[in-house]
Amino acid sequence: MKLTLTLLLLLSLIIYFAPFWGKSPQGERRERIKRSPNFIKGEFSYPIETPQLTNGATYGSLLKEMLLGKSPEEPLKDIPAIKHDLHQLPEGSIVWFGHSSYLIKIQGKVFVIDPVLSDRVSPVPGLMKAYTGTTVYSPTDLPEIDYLIITHDHYDHLDYTSIKELKPKVKKVITGLGVGAHLEYWGYKPEIITELDWWEGISLSENIQIAATPARHFSGRGFKRNQTLWCSFVLDTPENKIFIGGDSGYGPHFKEIGEKFGPFDLAILENGQYNVAWQNIHTLPSEFPLVVQDLRAMKVLPVHSGKFTLARHAWYEPLEEVYKLIPSKKLLTPLIGQTVPLADSSVSYRAWWREF
């Protein structure tokens, strides 16, 4: 009995001090956070009240549904994907890696957003595994990264394994306030990390500007939440204005972003891993057209689906729903790894999830 308890204690300590948790902001980073108008009563807050659970849901009811409810439908065969040489990617293009990970090559620069190139998005081994066929790209396949953009610090957007393996390739990091603490803990040099508050913008070059904009979500990798800032981003170049959505429930910030920065040539928006109980922090399919309208987006690339089951809906439902709600001329639904040209509006995309 004593041996068992000792082993459990040792295992708990190993897990508790494991590096994948990251690090909380300290020192000058913490002091800067305290000066943010978005940091209220010891945590970051969205401007209007945003309880994480809605519609009478409780954590107990969600746990009961997860343990006793019917398992959500997952793909019965490999997800189709295309693999090609990312070092030869044409100018003005995007490659989606599944879920919320993608690469943008624009103005001769490579941007990589929220790279999760692992086969799971949980610190617990065996949970939340990627669908077969979706892990065709690994960190070794990526070219040098001019700008690594991290929208927030959740496991399905900030993956310890991928971030560590990509470190030698990354020239600059752009993220929200406090998130740099994780990256420094994992070996990134502080001088390459830029942390922004909502509505702060910087020039990356004469022709490229980026601004951090609000999102209605939350943050945290451990028990204490909202100590780092979650963001969306506006990437502005002479050829294209792109909205990088991250995770967000529907709210007035979309209209404010659209009025301030729109119209957008392309909006990259989450469309999966939703639940009516999480409506404040994840966009429901019925709200997706409102987001597109508020942003004044010409084209839409739906992400946050197609790789992991993190909610109770069928794996194909997010893509099917958005396919019904958004006109085909506005909607981009590429395969994982497919090159999406930003300038060519004649390219069509098939409803590949219907082939299962």
C-alpha positions as CSV (number, residue, x, y, z in Angstrom):
1,M,0.0,0.0,0.0
2,K,2.8,2.4,1.0
3,L,4.7,1.6,-2.3
4,T,1.5,2.2,-4.3
5,L,0.9,5.6,-2.6
6,T,4.6,6.5,-3.1
7,L,4.5,5.7,-6.8
8,L,1.2,7.7,-7.2
9,L,2.8,10.6,-5.5
10,L,5.9,10.4,-7.7
11,L,3.8,10.2,-10.8
12,S,1.7,13.2,-9.7
13,L,4.9,15.2,-9.1
14,I,6.3,14.3,-12.5
15,I,3.1,15.3,-14.2
16,Y,2.8,18.5,-12.1
17,F,6.3,19.6,-13.0
18,A,6.2,18.4,-16.6
19,P,7.3,21.1,-19.1
20,F,4.2,20.9,-21.3
21,W,2.2,22.9,-18.7
22,G,4.3,26.0,-19.5
23,K,5.0,28.9,-17.2
24,S,2.9,31.7,-15.7
25,P,3.9,35.3,-16.5
26,Q,6.3,36.8,-13.9
27,G,8.3,39.9,-13.3
28,E,8.1,42.7,-15.9
29,R,5.9,40.6,-18.1
30,R,3.4,40.3,-15.2
31,E,3.6,44.1,-14.5
32,R,2.8,44.9,-18.1
33,I,-0.2,42.6,-17.9
34,K,-1.4,44.5,-14.8
35,R,-1.3,47.7,-16.8
36,S,-3.6,46.3,-19.5
37,P,-7.1,47.8,-19.6
38,N,-8.3,44.2,-20.4
39,F,-6.8,42.8,-17.1
40,I,-9.5,43.3,-14.5
41,K,-9.6,41.9,-10.9
42,G,-6.6,39.6,-11.5
43,E,-7.6,38.2,-14.9
44,F,-8.1,39.1,-18.5
45,S,-11.8,39.7,-19.4
46,Y,-13.9,40.3,-22.4
47,P,-15.7,43.6,-22.4
48,I,-19.1,42.1,-21.8
49,E,-19.9,39.3,-19.3
50,T,-18.9,35.9,-20.7
51,P,-19.7,33.0,-18.4
52,Q,-18.0,29.9,-19.9
53,L,-21.1,27.7,-19.5
54,T,-24.6,28.8,-20.7
55,N,-28.1,27.4,-21.2
56,G,-28.2,25.9,-17.7
57,A,-25.2,23.7,-18.2
58,T,-22.9,22.7,-15.3
59,Y,-19.6,21.0,-15.3
60,G,-21.3,18.0,-13.7
61,S,-23.8,17.7,-16.5
62,L,-21.1,18.0,-19.1
63,L,-19.1,15.3,-17.4
64,K,-22.1,13.0,-17.2
65,E,-22.8,13.5,-20.9
66,M,-19.2,12.7,-21.7
67,L,-19.1,9.6,-19.6
68,L,-22.6,8.2,-20.3
69,G,-23.7,9.8,-23.5
70,K,-23.3,8.4,-27.0
71,S,-19.8,8.9,-28.4
72,P,-19.7,11.5,-31.2
73,E,-19.3,10.1,-34.7
74,E,-15.7,9.9,-35.9
75,P,-14.4,9.2,-39.5
76,L,-14.4,5.5,-40.4
77,K,-11.4,5.8,-42.8
78,D,-8.4,8.1,-43.3
79,I,-9.0,11.7,-43.8
80,P,-7.7,12.7,-47.3
81,A,-4.6,14.8,-47.3
82,I,-2.0,16.1,-49.8
83,K,1.6,16.3,-49.0
84,H,4.0,18.4,-51.0
85,D,7.3,20.3,-50.5
86,L,6.5,23.3,-48.4
87,H,9.8,24.9,-49.3
88,Q,8.5,25.3,-52.8
89,L,5.2,26.8,-51.8
90,P,4.1,29.5,-54.3
91,E,3.9,33.2,-53.2
92,G,0.5,34.3,-52.0
93,S,-0.9,30.9,-50.7
94,I,-2.1,29.1,-47.7
95,V,-1.8,25.5,-46.5
96,W,-4.1,24.1,-43.8
97,F,-2.7,21.4,-41.6
98,G,-6.0,20.5,-40.0
99,H,-7.7,22.0,-36.9
100,S,-6.5,25.6,-36.4
101,S,-3.0,25.1,-37.8
102,Y,-1.9,26.6,-41.1
103,L,0.9,28.3,-43.0
104,I,0.6,31.6,-45.0
105,K,3.2,32.6,-47.5
106,I,2.8,36.3,-48.4
107,Q,5.1,39.1,-49.4
108,G,7.9,36.6,-49.4
109,K,7.4,35.8,-45.7
110,V,6.3,32.6,-44.1
111,F,3.7,32.9,-41.3
112,V,2.7,29.8,-39.3
113,I,-0.3,30.0,-37.1
114,D,-1.0,27.8,-34.0
115,P,1.0,24.8,-35.2
116,V,-0.3,21.6,-33.7
117,L,1.6,18.9,-35.7
118,S,1.4,16.2,-33.0
119,D,-1.0,13.2,-33.0
120,R,-3.0,14.4,-29.9
121,V,-4.0,17.7,-28.1
122,S,-4.1,16.5,-24.5
123,P,-1.4,16.3,-21.9
124,V,-2.8,12.9,-21.0
125,P,-1.4,10.1,-23.2
126,G,-4.0,8.5,-25.4
127,L,-6.7,11.1,-25.2
128,M,-7.9,13.4,-28.0
129,K,-6.0,11.7,-30.7
130,A,-5.8,13.0,-34.3
131,Y,-7.9,11.2,-36.9
132,T,-5.9,8.9,-39.1
133,G,-4.5,10.6,-42.2
134,T,-4.3,14.0,-40.7
135,T,-0.7,14.0,-39.5
136,V,1.0,14.0,-42.8
137,Y,3.1,17.0,-41.9
138,S,5.6,17.2,-39.1
139,P,7.8,20.1,-37.9
140,T,10.6,18.8,-40.0
141,D,8.5,19.4,-43.2
142,L,8.2,23.1,-42.5
143,P,10.5,25.7,-44.0
144,E,12.1,28.6,-42.0
145,I,9.3,30.5,-40.2
146,D,9.6,34.3,-40.4
147,Y,6.7,34.8,-38.0
148,L,5.1,32.3,-35.7
149,I,1.7,33.5,-34.5
150,I,0.1,32.0,-31.4
151,T,-3.5,33.1,-30.8
152,H,-3.8,31.7,-27.3
153,D,-2.3,29.1,-25.0
154,H,-4.8,26.2,-25.0
155,Y,-3.3,22.8,-25.9
156,D,-5.0,22.6,-29.3
157,H,-3.3,25.9,-30.3
158,L,-0.1,25.9,-28.4
159,D,1.4,22.4,-28.6
160,Y,4.6,21.9,-26.5
161,T,6.0,19.2,-28.8
162,S,5.5,21.1,-32.0
163,I,6.8,24.4,-30.6
164,K,9.9,22.8,-29.2
165,E,10.7,21.0,-32.5
166,L,10.0,24.2,-34.6
167,K,12.2,26.4,-32.4
168,P,15.4,26.3,-34.6
169,K,13.2,27.5,-37.6
170,V,11.5,30.4,-35.9
171,K,12.8,33.9,-36.5
172,K,10.1,35.9,-34.7
173,V,7.0,35.2,-32.5
174,I,3.9,37.3,-32.3
175,T,1.3,36.5,-29.6
176,G,-0.9,37.9,-26.8
177,L,0.2,39.3,-23.5
178,G,1.8,36.7,-21.2
179,V,1.9,33.9,-23.7
180,G,5.7,34.5,-24.2
181,A,6.3,33.1,-20.7
182,H,5.5,29.6,-22.0
183,L,7.8,30.1,-25.0
184,E,10.7,31.4,-23.0
185,Y,10.4,28.5,-20.6
186,W,10.6,26.2,-23.6
187,G,13.8,27.8,-24.8
188,Y,12.8,30.7,-27.1
189,K,14.9,33.8,-26.8
190,P,12.9,36.7,-25.3
191,E,14.2,39.2,-27.9
192,I,12.3,37.3,-30.7
193,I,9.0,37.4,-28.9
194,T,6.5,40.3,-29.3
195,E,3.4,40.2,-27.1
196,L,0.5,42.5,-28.0
197,D,-2.6,43.7,-26.2
198,W,-5.9,44.0,-28.0
199,W,-5.9,46.8,-30.6
200,E,-2.1,47.1,-30.5
201,G,-0.4,46.9,-33.9
202,I,3.2,46.8,-35.3
203,S,4.9,47.0,-38.7
204,L,6.7,43.9,-39.6
205,S,8.2,45.5,-42.7
206,E,7.4,48.4,-45.0
207,N,4.6,46.4,-46.6
208,I,3.3,44.2,-43.7
209,Q,1.4,45.3,-40.6
210,I,-0.2,43.1,-38.0
211,A,-2.6,44.0,-35.2
212,A,-3.9,42.0,-32.2
213,T,-7.7,42.2,-31.9
214,P,-10.2,40.9,-29.4
215,A,-11.8,37.5,-29.2
216,R,-14.5,36.2,-26.9
217,H,-12.8,33.2,-25.3
218,F,-10.5,32.4,-22.4
219,S,-7.0,31.0,-21.7
220,G,-5.0,28.7,-19.4
221,R,-3.2,25.4,-19.4
222,G,-3.6,24.5,-15.8
223,F,-6.1,25.3,-13.0
224,K,-5.8,29.1,-13.1
225,R,-7.4,30.6,-16.1
226,N,-7.2,34.0,-18.0
227,Q,-3.6,34.9,-16.9
228,T,-2.6,35.3,-20.5
229,L,-4.4,37.1,-23.3
230,W,-6.2,35.3,-26.2
231,C,-6.3,37.2,-29.5
232,S,-7.4,37.3,-33.0
233,F,-5.1,39.1,-35.5
234,V,-5.3,41.3,-38.6
235,L,-2.6,40.7,-41.2
236,D,-2.4,43.6,-43.7
237,T,-0.4,43.6,-46.8
238,P,-0.7,45.5,-50.1
239,E,-2.3,42.5,-51.8
240,N,-4.4,41.0,-49.0
241,K,-6.0,41.8,-45.7
242,I,-6.5,38.6,-43.7
243,F,-8.3,38.0,-40.5
244,I,-6.8,35.3,-38.3
245,G,-9.7,34.4,-36.0
246,G,-8.3,32.0,-33.3
247,D,-11.1,30.9,-31.0
248,S,-14.1,33.1,-30.2
249,G,-17.8,33.0,-29.4
250,Y,-19.9,35.5,-31.2
251,G,-19.9,39.1,-29.9
252,P,-19.8,42.7,-30.8
253,H,-16.0,42.7,-31.3
254,F,-16.5,41.2,-34.8
255,K,-18.4,44.2,-36.0
256,E,-15.9,46.5,-34.3
257,I,-13.0,44.7,-36.1
258,G,-14.9,44.9,-39.4
259,E,-15.5,48.6,-39.1
260,K,-12.0,49.4,-38.0
261,F,-10.1,47.1,-40.4
262,G,-12.5,45.6,-43.0
263,P,-13.4,44.6,-45.5
264,F,-11.2,41.5,-45.4
265,D,-10.1,39.6,-48.5
266,L,-10.1,36.4,-46.3
267,A,-11.3,35.6,-42.9
268,I,-10.0,32.4,-41.3
269,L,-12.6,31.4,-38.7
270,E,-13.3,28.6,-36.2
271,N,-16.3,26.5,-37.2
272,G,-16.0,23.4,-35.0
273,Q,-15.8,22.1,-31.4
274,Y,-18.9,23.9,-30.4
275,N,-21.7,23.1,-27.9
276,V,-24.7,25.2,-26.9
277,A,-23.3,25.1,-23.4
278,W,-20.1,26.9,-24.7
279,Q,-21.9,29.4,-26.9
280,N,-20.2,32.4,-25.3
281,I,-16.7,31.1,-26.1
282,H,-17.2,29.1,-29.4
283,T,-19.1,30.2,-32.4
284,L,-22.2,28.1,-33.2
285,P,-22.9,27.2,-36.9
286,S,-26.0,29.5,-36.9
287,E,-23.8,32.4,-35.8
288,F,-21.1,31.8,-38.5
289,P,-22.8,33.9,-41.2
290,L,-23.1,36.8,-38.7
291,V,-19.4,36.7,-38.1
292,V,-18.7,36.8,-41.9
293,Q,-21.1,39.7,-42.3
294,D,-19.7,41.7,-39.4
295,L,-16.2,41.3,-40.6
296,R,-17.2,42.2,-44.2
297,A,-15.2,39.1,-45.4
298,M,-15.0,38.4,-49.2
299,K,-13.8,34.8,-48.6
300,V,-13.9,32.5,-45.7
301,L,-11.7,29.6,-44.7
302,P,-13.3,27.5,-41.9
303,V,-10.9,25.9,-39.5
304,H,-10.9,24.3,-36.0
305,S,-12.3,21.0,-37.3
306,G,-11.3,18.0,-39.4
307,K,-8.6,16.6,-37.1
308,F,-9.7,16.1,-33.5
309,T,-12.9,15.4,-31.6
310,L,-13.1,18.0,-28.8
311,A,-16.9,18.4,-28.7
312,R,-20.0,16.2,-28.9
313,H,-21.0,16.8,-32.5
314,A,-20.2,14.5,-35.4
315,W,-16.7,15.1,-37.0
316,Y,-18.2,16.2,-40.3
317,E,-21.0,18.4,-38.9
318,P,-19.0,21.7,-38.7
319,L,-18.0,21.6,-42.4
320,E,-21.4,20.4,-43.5
321,E,-23.2,23.2,-41.6
322,V,-21.0,26.0,-42.9
323,Y,-21.3,24.5,-46.4
324,K,-25.1,25.0,-46.2
325,L,-24.9,28.5,-44.7
326,I,-22.2,30.3,-46.7
327,P,-22.4,30.8,-50.5
328,S,-20.0,28.5,-52.3
329,K,-18.3,31.5,-54.1
330,K,-17.2,32.8,-50.6
331,L,-16.2,29.4,-49.0
332,L,-12.8,27.7,-49.1
333,T,-12.9,24.0,-48.0
334,P,-9.5,22.6,-49.0
335,L,-8.0,19.3,-48.1
336,I,-5.3,19.1,-45.5
337,G,-2.1,20.1,-47.3
338,Q,-3.9,21.5,-50.3
339,T,-2.4,24.8,-51.6
340,V,-4.9,27.6,-51.5
341,P,-4.0,30.5,-53.8
342,L,-5.0,33.9,-52.3
343,A,-5.3,35.6,-55.7
344,D,-7.1,33.0,-57.8
345,S,-10.8,33.2,-57.1
346,S,-11.6,30.6,-59.8
347,V,-10.4,27.7,-57.8
348,S,-13.3,25.5,-56.5
349,Y,-13.2,23.2,-53.5
350,R,-15.2,20.0,-53.1
351,A,-17.3,18.8,-50.1
352,W,-14.7,16.1,-49.4
353,W,-16.3,15.2,-46.0
354,R,-19.3,13.8,-47.8
355,E,-17.2,11.1,-49.4
356,F,-17.1,9.0,-46.2
